[in-house]
Amino acid sequence: MESFKVNQLKTGALLTYISMGLGFLISLIYTPIMIRLLGQSEYGLYNLAASVIAYLGILNFGFGSTYIRYYLHFKMKKDVKGINKLNGMFLVIFSVLALITLLSGFALSFFAEIVFGNELTEKEISIAKILLVILTINLALKFLDIVFISYIRANERFIFQKITSLVRTIVNPFVILPILFLGYGSIGMAIGVTVLSLIIEIIHIMYAKIKLKIKFSFKVFDIVLFKEITIFSSFIFLNLVIDQINWNIDKFIIGRFHGTIPVAIYSLSALFNTYYIQLSTAISSVFVPRVHKLIQSFNGREKITKLFTKVGRVQFIVLSLFLTGFIFFGKPFIYWWAGDNYSQSYYIIIILISSVTIPIIQNLGIEISRARKLHKFRSITYLLIAVVNIGITIPLVVRYEGIGAALGTALALLIGNALIMNIYYHKKVGLDILFFWKEIIKLLPAFILPILSGFLLLFYTDINQTIIFILDIITYILVFGISMWLIGMNDFEKDLFRKPLYVLVNKIKG
């Protein structure tokens, strides 16, 4: 049984990286085709409608993230009736929330003129109304699926979960692109996404019922347990609100003041920012179990700080290659990939990924805070910063459109993460932040050679020629890697590359 769990975990982790890499590759091919078929205005309209419906996602109140904790509580007691009662309670809760979501989404559709303001044309408003209805149905169906997918996760069926996610990633373009080629636009795309989600959700339900034998008990609704779950979920709910404000409010504000085209430009930029964050999370997620074990066995400042710093340096090395490379080669890439209409995305992407770099190279600090039960301060601080973000962003958007929105978000992130959270990590969480930044600064001399090579490649090669452009990128990666290896990286970081290479060589020899 234990070997089964280990196999599920290792294979699940491998599938996560495969899914992430494949998702990025598919997006690289699929997105430019999709935005050209939709057109800039309708692409912006779809993202604007999706950003509005995303706010209804907070109606799950964090209950989905709470299920596994209480499932494991009953499982440890071998309380089968308790598990069935929990399943019944959550199915009732999410059925009610799905109904509230439907009513709320339909109301937003009815009052679309008020929601979106005066910048949208009559045709755009009529399309937006239909999009809101379809996307609301999609979200309501996802709410009903939460119980089943949470049950699958709680039973540690990581392989099944990751395979279905991978299948969705692969199949999605093959569903959407024919719809767009046939001329059904954003409405057809929304229907396609909803149908695909419904099929995946039916597969989840069948797997949970047939393979895992999920059962429900609706005899008694445990009010005491419900109150306990609600209290536990409150800070998770707070984080949901914060995430929606930080990553969706910009599109809504831009749409209110400037219409759909600036929303399209900002949405494309936000896509790059999402992949940038995922790249960091993929690195830190590997070390999460070690954090909890280390704190349980030895709660000292020095060991935790060293682990925090090790992971932060690795994240910084990988992310800085992406960031500096994009600064040098991002402008021609955006022109080639998305078209001249999205040229402003280059500047928005640089602002977003530069400002988010500090928090995401320290995202292991979130797990350390949780392990020490000190995560409440972060939630409250982030909420206040999110409110500040709105106040800063509105006047900046009015004047500078998408760039203003990016600047507002960047400023809020720098105040909240670079300043307040670093002080909190140092003073309360028990991390030596001064040591962390000293170790990060040691990497900076390794950037001199890559930056010089980047400028030389820009000035002395014609990057508008595709072959030259690709060769320049390869050259920059090689110069960055060699410089970082010789000047910046320590033995631990080099071993992360050397050891897998040695294993591969030995396997080939054997």
DOPATOR-792017 format. One record per residue: residue in one letter; x, y negated, z of N, C-alpha, C in turn. Coordinates in steps of 0.02 Angstrom, whole numbers, plus 50000, padded with zeros to 5 digits. Layout:
N
AXYZXYZXYZ ...
This chain:
510
M500425006150000500005000050000500434993750000 E500974993950041501414988150045501784986949979 S501994992549946502334991849882501854989149829 F501204990949834500704988249788500654980649795 K500654978249858500604971049870501214967449844 V501814970349855502424967249831502434966849755 N502204972349724502174972549651501684967349624 Q501104966749657500604961749638500894954749643 L501264953549698501544946849711502084945049660 K502554949749649503104948449602502854947649531 T502414952249510502144951849442501714945649433 G501334944049486500924938049484501344931749477 A501904931449513502354925649508502654925249438 L502864930949410503144931049342502624928649291 L502004931049299501464929049253501304921649260 T501394918849320501294911649331501774907649288 Y502414909649288502924906049249502804907049174 I502604913149155502454914449084501864910249062 S501344910049104500744906149087500904898749082 M501324896249127501514889249126501914887549063 G502414891749047502814890648988502414891148924 L501984896248921501564897248863501054891548856 G500794889348914500314883848914500614877548886 F501244876148905501594870248880501714870848805 L501924876848783502074877948712501434877248670 I500894880348694500254879848658500014872748655 S500074869148712499864862148714500274857948665 L500914859648659501354855948613501114856648541 I500844862448524500604863648456499874861548448 Y499474863148499498744862248494498524854948502 T498824851348549498594844548566498624839748507 P499184839248469499194834548413498674836048359 I498544842548348498024844348299497344842248325 M497214843548389496574841948420496444834448420 I496934830348438496814823148442496724820048373 R497034823048322496944820548254496254822448227 L496024828448243495354830648221494804826648256 L494904825348320494414821448358494424814048339 G495014811448328495084804248319495224801048387 Q495584795548386495804792348449495224790348493 S494714787348464494144784748503493764790448537 E493634795848499493234801348528493644805348578 Y494304805848567494744809048616494724805248682 G494754798648677494694794448736494024795148770 L493494795648730492814796348757492744802948795 Y493004808348767492974814848800493334814648867 N493934811748868494314811248931493974806648981 L493654801448957493294796949002492714800549035 A492324804348995491764808249024492014813549072 A492574816849053492854822049096493104819149162 S493384813149160493634809949222493064808249269 V492484806349241491894804849282491634811249315 I491574816549276491324822949303491814825949353 A492464824549344492964827149391492824824749462 Y492514818949469492354816449536491834820749570 L491404823949530490904828549560491244834749587 G491864836049564492234841849589492374841549664 I492384835449692492494834849764491904837449804 L491334838749770490744841349805490854848449831 N491404851749812491534858249842491794857449914 F491964851249933492134849450003492714853550031 G493114856649986493684860450010493504867350037 F492874869350029492664875850056493024881650021 G493164880849956493494886149919494174887949948 S494544882849969495204883949998495164886950068 T494574886550098494474888950167494284896350170 Y493984898850116493714905650115494234910850137 I494834910550107495344915750118495534916250192 R495574910450225495754910350296495264914350338 Y494614913350325494094916650365493994923950342 Y494104925350279494074932250255494604936450291 L495224933750294495774937450327495634938250401 H495304933250431495124933650502494674939650515 F494164940650473493704946350481494044952850461 K494474952650411494804958750387495274961550440 M495634957050475496084959250528495694962850584 K495084960750594494654963850645494284969950618 K494394971350552494044976750517493284975950523 D493064969750519492354967950526492034967450457 V491814973050430491524973250363490884969150360 K490474969550412489854965650414490004958150414 G490534956250450490744949250452490944946750384 I491314950950346491524949150278490914948350233 N490444953050237489834952650196489424946450213 K489404944850278489044938850300489384932550275 L490064932650277490454926950251490324926050176 N490324931650138490184931350067489504928350053 G489004930650091488324928050083488284920650098 M488614918650153488614911550172488924907150118 F489504909250092489844905250041489454905149975 L489124910649958488724910649897488134905849903 V487824905649962487274900849975487534893649971 I488104892450005488394885750007488544883349936 F488874887549896489074885349829488494885149780 S487974889049793487364888449753487024881749764 V487004879749828486714873149845487134867549815 L487804868249822488264863149795488214862749718 A488124868549686488044868649613487404864949592 L486874865949631486244862449617486324854949626 I486664852849680486794845749692487214842849636 T487704846749613488144844649558487734843449495 L487284848149479486854847449420486424841049424 L486114840049481485694834149489486094827649484 S486694827749514487124821749512487374820349442 G487584825649407487834824849339487294822449290 F486694825249298486144823049255485954815849269 A486004813849333485864806849351486394802149320 L487024804249321487554800249290487434799549215 S487194804949184487034804749112486474799849098 F485964799949140485384795549131485584788149137 F486054786849183486274779949194486964778549162 A487104781849106487764781349074487954774249056 E487464770149036487614763149019487914759449078 I487644760749137487884757449198488564760349218 V488634766949212489254770349232489844767949191 F489764767549124490324766149080490404758749063 G489914754549078489984747449065489834745448994 N490064739548974489874736648910490374737748854 E490944741048868491464741748817491324747348768 L490864751948784490704757348739490154755348690 T490184757848629489664756448579489054760848595 E488494759348562487884763248572487994770548554 K488354771748499488494778548478488924782248530 E489424778748556489854781748607489464783348671 I489004778948690488584780148748488154786348738 S487864787148679487424792848666487814799348667 I488434799248640488864805248643489074806548715 A489234801148752489454801848822488914805148865 K488284803448852487724806348890487704813948882 I487784816148819487774823448806488384826748838 L488964823548832489584826248862489504827048937 L489214822148970489124822449042488684828349062 V488154829649023487714835249039488084841849031 I488444842748975488794849048961489344850249013 L489734845049027490284845749075490034846849146 T489444844149161489134845349227488944852649234 I488644855549182488464862649182489094866949191 N489624865149156490254868649162490514868649234 L490484862849267490724862149336490274866149384 A489614865949373489154869649417489294877149412 L489434879649352489594886749343490244888549380 K490724883949378491364885049414491244885549489 F490784881549515490614881849586490354888749605 L489924891549563489654898149577490194903549574 D490714902349535491254907149527491744907049585 I491744901749625492254900849677492254906649727 V491654909149746491614914749794491974920849766 F491854922349702492124928449673492884927949662 I493114922249636493834921449625494204921049692 S493894918149743494204917949810494254924949839 Y493744929049828493754935949852494314939949818 I494404938749753494934942049715495624939949742 R495694933449756496334930949784496454933849853 A495934934049894496004936549962496214943949963 N496014947649911496204954649904496874955549868 E497204949749856497884949549828497934953049759 R497414952149718497434954749650497714949349604 F498354947749615498674942249580498754943649505 I498884949949488498994951649418498364950349377 F497794952849401497154951649366497014944149359 Q497114940549413496974933449414497414929649363 K498054931349362498514927949316498404929949244 I498214936249233498074938449164497474934849135 T496944934149175496344930549151496514923249136 S496944920249179497164913349167497564912849103 L498004917849093498424917949032497994918848970 V497494923248974497044924348918496664917948900 R496434914348952496084908048940496544903048904 T497174902748926497664898148895497764899748821 I497814906248805497944908348736497324907548693 V496744909448719496124909548679495854902548667 N495954897948714495644891248711495734887748643 P496354887348615496434884048550496054887548493 F496024894248497495684898048445494924897248447 V494674895048505493954893448511493824886248490 I494244881648513494114874448503494274872148432 L494844874148405495054871548339494554873048283 P494284879248277493774880348225493164875848233 I492974874548296492404870148309492554863148283 L493164860748296493354854048273493434853748197 F493704859048168493774859248095493084859048060 L492584861948094491904861848066491554855148077 G491884850648113491624843848121491154842648178 Y491164847148229490694846348285490954841748340 G491564839348334491824834148377491854835948451 S491834830748492491914831548565491354835648596 I490744835048569490184838948596490294846348584 G490514848148523490664855148509491234857648552 M491734853448564492304855348606492064856648677 A491634852448703491374853248771490974859748777 I490574861248726490184867448726490654873548724 G491164873048681491654878548675492014879848741 V492234874548774492574875148839492104878348891 T491464876348891490974878948938490834886248927 V490754888248863490614895348847491214899648866 L491824897348852492424901048871492474901848946 S492334896448983492334896649056491824901649082 L491224901649051490694906249072490904913549062 I491224915049006491454921948993491964924149045 I492454919649060492964921149111492634922249179 E492144918049195491794918549260491394925049266 I491094927249211490734933649210491224939449222 I491814938949192492334944049203492534944249276 H492604938349308492764937949380492224941549421 I491604940049406491044943049443491044950649435 M491124953049374491114960249361491694963749397 Y492284960549396492874963549429492764963849505 A492494958449533492384958249606491854963349627 K491344964349585490794968849603490974976149589 I491274977549530491394984449510492044987149540 K492584983249535493244985549558493344984549633 L493154978749658493284977149729492674978049774 K492114979849744491504981449782491274975849829 I491284969649805491064964049846490324964949865 K490154963449927489464964049951489274957649987 F488624956249988488364950150019487834951850071 S487844948050124487314948650175487004941750185 F486334941450176485974935050182485494935050242 K485584939950287485104940650342485114934650389 V485724932650409485794927050457486304922150431 F486124915750431486594910450413486904907950478 D487544909550489487884908050552488054900550555 I487654896750591487754889550597488404887850632 V488584891650683489194890350721489804891250675 L489804896750637490354897950590490374892550536 F489794890550513489754885350461490054878850486 K489914876950548490194870850577490954871350582 E491194877250603491924878250610492264877650542 I491964880750491492234880450423492234873250397 T491704869650412491644862650389492184858250419 I492324859150484492844855250518493524856950488 F493654863450477494304865550450494404862850379 S493854862350341493894860150271493954852550264 S493854848850318493794841550312494424838350283 F495014840650306495634837550280495794839950209 I495574846050192495644848350123495214844050078 F494604842650102494154838250064494464831350055 L494784828850107495114822350103495644822350048 N496024827750044496544828249991496234828549922 L495654831749916495294831849851495104824849830 V494844820949877494654814049863495254810049840 I495804810949876496424807249860496674808949790 D496684815449773496904817549707496474814649652 Q495814814449663495364811649613495484804249604 I495604800649658495734793449654496394792249617 N496914795949636497574794649607497624796549534 W497294802049513497414804549446496814803849398 N496244801449422495674800649376495394793549375 I495514789749428495224783049432495504778449377 D496134779549358496454775249307496054775549241 K495874781549220495504782249157494834778749160 F494494779449217493834776349226493894768749223 I494384766049259494474758749260494644756149191 I495104759649156495284757549088494674757649043 G494274762949048493674763449006493174757949020 R493104756049083492624750749102492814744049071 F493474742649068493704736049046493924735748973 H494124741448945494424741148878494164746348828 G493714750748849493434755548801493834761948795 T493694765748742493934772648737494654773448711 I494874768948667495544769848637496104769348688 P496104764348733496624764248786496584770248832 V495964772948841495894779048882496244784948848 A496174785348782496514790748744497264790348753 I497534784348748498264783348756498494785348825 Y498114783248876498304784848945498224792348959 S497704795448931497574802548942498144806848915 L498404804948857498964808548828499574807948874 S499674801948901500234800848947500154804949011 A499544805249036499404809049097499534816449088 L499444818949026499584825949011500314827549022 F500764823249000501484824149011501644823949086 N501324819349121501434818649193501224825049229 T500684828149206500444834449236500954839949228 Y501234840649168501734845749156502374844449196 Y502544838149204503124836149244503044838349316 I502454837249344502304839349413502304846949419 Q502014850349369501984857749370502684860749369 L503134857549332503824859849328504154859749397 S504024854549434504294853949502503984859049549 T503324859749544502964864349589503174871549577 A503314873249514503534880049498504184881849534 I504604876849546505234878049582505114878749657 S504734873949685504644873849758504204879449783 S503724881849742503254886949764503604893549782 V504174894849751504554900849766504804900949838 F504924894949866505224894349933504704893549988 V504054893249971503534891950022503524897450075 P503514903950057503524909050110504124908550157 R504704906750129505314906050169505244900450221 V504894895050201504784889450248504404891850309 H503854895350298503424897550354503794902650398 K504164907150367504544912050406505094908650447 L505434903850417505984900350450505734896450510 I505164893150502504884889050557504634893550614 Q504354899350596504114904050648504694907050687 S505244908550652505814911850685506304906950716 F506384901150682506874896250707506644889350685 N506424885450733506104878950718506594873150721 G507244874550711507754869350717507764864650657 R508004858650669508004853450617508504854950562 E509094857550580509634858250532509474863150477 K509234869150494509094874350444508524872150397 I508014869250426507434867050385507654861550337 T508064856850363508304851350321508734853950264 K509154858950278509584861650225509184864950170 L508664868750189508224871850139507854866550099 F507584861550134507234855950103507684852450052 T508304851450071508794847950028509004852249969 K509114858749981509304863349927508774863249872 V508154863949892507604864149843507534857349808 G507594851949846507544845249818508074843849766 R508684846149778509234845149730509104848949665 V508884855249672508734859249612508184855949571 Q507654853649606507104850249572507354843949537 F507774840149571508024833849543508444835049481 I508854840349481509274841949423508834843449362 V508344847849372507904849849317507474843949292 L507184840349339506734834849320507124829049288 S507724827849312508114822249284508324823549212 L508414829949194508544831649124507944829749081 F507344831349105506734829649069506644822049066 L506734818649123506624811449127507114807549083 T507764808849091508254805049052508214806748978 G508084813248964508004815248894507414811848861 F506864811148899506274807748871506404800348860 I506784797248905506944790148897507314788948831 F507774793448814508164792748752507774794848690 F507414800448695507124803348635506354803548634 G506054800748687505324801048692504944796948641 K505214791148623504854786748576504774789948507 P505314792548476505214795948411504794802348418 F504854805748475504454811848486503714810148486 I503514805048524502804803048527502564801148457 Y502964797448420502774795348352502664801448307 W503124806248312503064812248270502504816848293 W502424817448359501954822348389501234819848388 A501124813748409500444811148417500254805848365 G500744802448337500604797248288500734790348315 D500764785548269500944778648287500424775448334 N499794777848331499264775048374499394776148448 Y499844780848464499974782548534500664780048557 S500954775348521501634772948537501684770248609 Q501144767248634501154764348702501224769848755 S501044776048737501094781648785501814782548809 Y502294780948767503004781648786503154777848850 Y502944771648854503074767448912502674769748973 I502054771848962501634774249017501924780549047 I502154785149004502444791449028503064790049071 I503494785649048504104784049086503924781149155 I503444776649157503234773749222502964779149268 L502524783549242502204788649284502704793749309 I503114796549264503554801949287504134799349329 S504344793049317504864790049360504614789249431 S504004786649438503734785249505503534791449543 V503364796849506503144802949540503734807449558 T504334805649534504924809849545505084810649619 I505064805149657505234805449729504764810249766 P504104809449761503664814049798503734821349777 I503854822649712503864829749691504534833249704 I505074829449714505694832849735505684833949811 Q505174831149844505084832249916504444836049931 N504154839449880503504842549894503544848649940 L504144851149953504214856450004504074853550073 G504154846950080503984843650144503254844450163 I502824845150113502104846150126502004852750162 E502334858050138502274864650170502594864750239 I503154861150247503474860750313503004857250362 S502674851950339502194848350382501614852850401 R501354856750352500804861350366501014866750415 A501614869550405501854874850449501924872350521 R502074865850528502144862950595501504859350618 K500964860250578500304857350593500334849750601 L500714846650555500794839350556500554836250489 H500074839650456499864837550389499314832250390 K499004831050447498454826250450498674819150434 F499264817350460499514810550447499594809350372 R499854814450337499944813750264499274812550230 S498764816350249498104815650218497824808550228 I497874806050290497604799450305498014794050269 T498674794750269499114789950235498964789750160 Y498904795650130498764795950059498084792950041 L497604793750086496944790750074497004783150073 L497364780350121497454773050124497834770550062 I498344774350042498734772449983498304772849920 A497864777949918497414778649860496944772749854 V496704770249911496264764349911496664758149887 V497284757649912497724752149890497844752649814 N497914758849790498024760149719497454757049677 I496844758049699496264755149663496304747549662 G496454744549721496494737349726497044734349682 I497604737849677498164735449635498004736549561 T497704742249546497624744349476497124740049438 I496574738049469496044734449433496304728049400 P496634723449437496884717349403497424718849352 L497834723949365498364725749317498074728649253 V497544732649259497204735449200496884729949159 V496554725249192496224719749156496724716149111 R497344715449135497834711649097498264715949051 Y498464722049074498954725949037498704732849014 E498054734149020497754740448998498094746549031 G498294751548990498574757749018499224756749054 I499644752349030500274750949064500144748149134 G499634743849140499434741149205499204746549252 A498824751449226498594757049268499184761149293 A499664762349248500264766149268500664762449320 L500734755949312501104751849361500764751949429 G500094751549430499724751849493499824758349529 T499774763849491499884770549520500594771249545 A501074768749505501784769249524501934765549588 L501664759549594501784755449653501494758849715 A500884761549709500574765049765500974771149786 L501224774949737501614780949752502274779149787 L502594773749764503224771749793503144769349866 I502594765749878502464763449947502304769449992 G501864773949968501644779550008502174784950017 N502524786649962502984792349964503704790549977 A503934785349941504634783549948504774780150015 L504274776850043504384773150105504044776550165 I503374776550166503014778850226503154786250242 M503084790650190503164797850204503884799650220 N504364796150192505064797550209505214795750281 I504924790250305504994788350376504664793550420 Y504064795850400503704800850440504074807450441 Y504324809650383504714815950381505314815550428 H505634809750430506234808950471506074808450545 K505554804650562505404803250632504984808750666 K504494811650630504014816150661504084823450640 V504194824550574504204831450549504864834950566 G505384830950578506024833850599506494835350542 L506414831650486506864832450430507374826750430 D507994828350416508514823150413508514820150343 I508104815050334508004811950268508634808450244 L509024805650289509654802450270510134807450238 F510164813450268510574818850240510314820750171 F509654821350164509344823050099509554818250044 W509494811750058509654806850006510404806349992 K510814807650042511534807750031511714813349982 E511384819149990511514824849946511244823549875 I510694819949870510424818249804510894813349769 I511144808349806511594803249778512244806449752 K512464811949783513074815349760513004817849687 L512384818649663512274820949595512354815349543 L512314809049565512294803449518512904802849473 P513524804049497514104803549450514044808149390 A513684813649397513604818349342513164815649286 F512814810049299512374807049248512754802349201 I513364800349219513724795349179513844797749108 L514104803849101514264806549034513624807648992 P513094810749019512474811548979512174804948957 I512174799949001511884793448983512284790148927 L512954790448933513384787748879513254791348813 S513194797948816513074801848755512394800248726 G511894799048770511234797148747511234790748707 F511594785648733511644779248697512024780048631 L512554783948631512944785048570512534788548516 L512134793548537511704797148490511174792548460 L510894788148502510384783448478510674778448428 F511294775948442511584770748401511904773448337 Y512174779548339512584781848283512274787748243 T511674789748260511334794948220510634792548201 D510374795148147509704793348123509194798148153 I508924796348210508464800948245507774801448211 N507664797448160507034797948122507034803948075 Q507624806848063507664813048024507574818948071 T507104823448054506914828948099507504833148120 I507914835348074508484839648090508974836048137 I509124829748121509574825748163509284824948233 F508634823648236508274822848300508354829048343 I508234834948314508284841248351509004842448373 L509484841248329510194842148346510404837348402 D510144831248401510294826348454510054828748522 I509444831548522509164834048585509584839948612 I509774844548567510184850248588510864847848615 T511154842948580511794840048602511724836948671 Y511184833148681511084829848746511004835048802 I510624840348789510534845548840511194848848858 L511604850248807512264853348819512714848748860 V512744842348841513164837448877512914836848949 F512254836448959511964835849026512154842049067 G512064847949037512204854149074512934854849093 I513384853249046514104853749060514314848749114 S514074842549108514244837349157513984839149226 M513364841549229513064843349293513434849249323 W513634854049282513994860049306514684858149335 L515044853849299515724852149319515754846949375 I515274842349377515314836649423514794836949478 G514184838949461513634838249508513454844249549 M513424850149519513134856049552513604859249602 N513314861849657513704865649706513634873149691 D513954877249733513974884549720513274887649722 F512854885449768512164888149773511794886949707 E511844880849681511484879149619511774882749559 K512434883649557512744887449502512534894749504 D512464897449566512274904549573511564905849547 L511144900849550510464901549524510474903149449 F511004901049415511094902449344511544908649333 R512074909149375512574914449365512294921349381 K511944922049437511714928649459511244932049410 P510724928549385510284931849334510674933649272 L511184929649254511584931049195512004937349206 Y512294937949266512694943949283512254950249281 V511654949749308511184955449309511024957549237 L510894952549194510724953849124511314957149088 V511924954649099512524957449067512634964649089 N512564965949155512664972649182512144977549155 K511524975249145511004979549117511164981349045 I511434976449008511614977648938512184982648933 K512674981848979513254986348980513044993449001 G512574993649051512355000149076511895003649028 
